[in-house]
Amino acid sequence: MTVIVARTDTPESAAALRAGLEEARLREEDLVVFNLDGVQLDPTDEHLDGVPVSFEVPGPHDRDAVGSLLDAATRHGASRLVIGVKHRTPTGKLLFGSMAQKLLLEATVPVLAVKPS
């Protein structure tokens, strides 16, 4: 099976990557880093901290990043989805949709949500 980390260029995402690496190491599984920013990552890194890793980017015409991430979780037979979250005020929660919230509600695999330290 596989652990999938949702990645963007944020401190929350860096925390998710660290947690995803640890989760993959504990479960002895591969890690897939799914880059929600749509920027190609360096595919030459086949291992991070001894964990086999691959990188995936949504297609250029894909407007639903959450759907693409959930499809990738199904395609890879994910055992866990790791996401970074940030603190939001109650007003912010009411006014703005949350990608993390949508993932938590729609994922068919366990989701590990982490905050940066």
C-alpha positions in Angstrom: 0.0 0.0 0.0 0.9 3.7 -0.2 0.9 6.8 1.9 -0.1 9.9 0.0 0.9 13.4 1.0 -0.9 16.5 -0.4 1.8 19.1 -1.1 1.7 22.8 -1.7 4.4 25.4 -1.0 3.4 26.2 2.6 4.7 25.5 6.1 1.6 23.3 6.6 2.6 21.2 3.7 6.2 20.8 5.0 4.7 19.4 8.2 2.5 17.0 6.2 5.6 15.8 4.3 7.5 15.1 7.5 4.4 13.3 9.0 3.9 11.4 5.7 7.5 10.2 5.7 7.2 9.0 9.3 3.9 7.3 8.5 5.3 5.5 5.5 8.4 4.5 7.5 6.2 3.0 10.3 4.0 1.2 7.9 6.8 0.1 5.6 5.0 1.6 2.6 5.9 3.8 -0.3 5.2 7.5 -0.3 3.5 9.4 -3.1 3.8 13.2 -2.9 0.9 14.7 -4.8 1.7 18.3 -5.7 -1.5 20.4 -5.6 0.4 23.5 -6.9 0.8 21.8 -10.2 4.5 22.4 -10.3 6.7 19.5 -11.4 9.0 18.4 -8.5 12.4 16.8 -8.9 11.7 13.2 -9.9 15.3 12.2 -9.3 14.7 11.8 -5.6 13.6 8.1 -5.5 14.0 7.9 -1.7 13.6 10.5 1.1 15.0 9.4 4.5 15.1 5.8 3.2 11.4 5.8 2.1 10.6 5.0 -1.6 8.9 8.1 -3.0 7.3 9.1 -6.2 5.8 12.4 -7.3 2.6 13.2 -9.0 1.1 16.4 -10.4 -2.6 16.9 -11.4 -3.2 17.2 -15.2 -2.9 20.7 -16.7 -6.7 20.9 -17.4 -7.7 19.5 -14.1 -9.6 22.1 -12.1 -10.6 19.9 -9.2 -7.4 19.3 -7.2 -9.3 17.5 -4.4 -10.9 15.1 -6.9 -7.6 14.4 -8.5 -6.0 13.7 -5.1 -8.8 11.4 -4.1 -8.5 9.6 -7.5 -4.8 9.2 -6.9 -5.5 7.7 -3.5 -7.8 5.1 -5.1 -5.4 4.5 -8.0 -2.4 3.9 -5.6 -4.4 1.9 -3.1 -3.6 4.4 -0.4 -3.7 3.3 3.2 -3.5 6.9 4.5 -3.8 10.4 3.2 -1.7 13.1 4.9 -2.6 16.8 4.7 -1.4 20.0 6.4 -3.9 22.3 8.0 -3.8 25.8 9.3 -5.7 27.5 12.0 -8.8 29.4 10.8 -11.1 31.7 12.7 -14.8 30.8 13.0 -15.6 33.5 10.5 -13.0 32.2 8.1 -14.5 28.7 8.3 -18.0 30.2 7.5 -17.0 32.4 4.6 -14.3 30.3 2.8 -14.4 26.7 1.7 -11.6 24.5 2.8 -9.7 22.0 0.7 -8.8 20.2 3.9 -12.4 20.0 4.9 -13.5 18.6 1.6 -10.8 16.0 1.8 -11.8 15.0 5.3 -15.4 14.6 4.2 -14.9 12.9 0.9 -11.9 10.6 1.5 -12.5 6.9 1.6 -9.2 6.3 3.4 -8.1 7.6 6.8 -6.8 11.1 6.7 -4.0 12.4 9.0 -4.2 16.2 9.4 -1.2 17.9 10.8 -0.3 21.4 11.8 3.2 22.9 11.6 5.0 23.2 15.0 
